């Protein structure tokens, strides 16, 4: 019995040492099947090995994908995208001063918490048209505009980031702060809602505020 077992082991070892890599069709290119195992068991063992290898790789890929997703989510939460600065443009056409005095003028102003008051300067009777764009900082900084003096009339257009929020014929006679809507009875464009920039008028305040819709929810949820 002992001698037979010894010969069987020696035969198995000799088979492992002398087996040709192409002795079994379909065998793994780096693993030589021992002659002491039949081809069916060897194929089963290789299939199990391949299955375990595939499972490990899939688990690693899923883990890497989850880690990438988590990192991207944290980046969005911790480092929000930079919001472009707001640009306000005023276009005036057909400017007519009503007062005959040569020192008479019109003036329009815009300001925000982030920027100081910016102005058109004094627009005299030698100016028939005017256009200028101002950088007023980031949204949500109480951006507002008004006529500081309108002595006569003009066709006015206000754009916020190239979107028209106001257009109409303004008419007023006098100095002092006044809202544009109070000088225009029938504006052709007066944007007071929707997505993007829109205008808000507050009672007893002679300025017009620029706000930005940040959601499709009702107005009370907007960033004001």
ABEGO torsion letter per residue (X at the ends): XAAAAAAAAAAAAAAAAABBAAABBGBBAABBBBAABBAAAAAAAAAAAAAAAAAAAAAAAAAAAAAAAAAAAAAAAABBBBBBBBBBBBBBBGBBBABABAABBBBBBBBBAABBBBBAEBBBAABABBBBBBBAEBBGAGBBBBBABBBEBBBBBBBBGGBBABBEBBBBBEBEBBBAAAABABBABBBABEBEBBBBBBBGBABBBBBBBABABBAAABBX
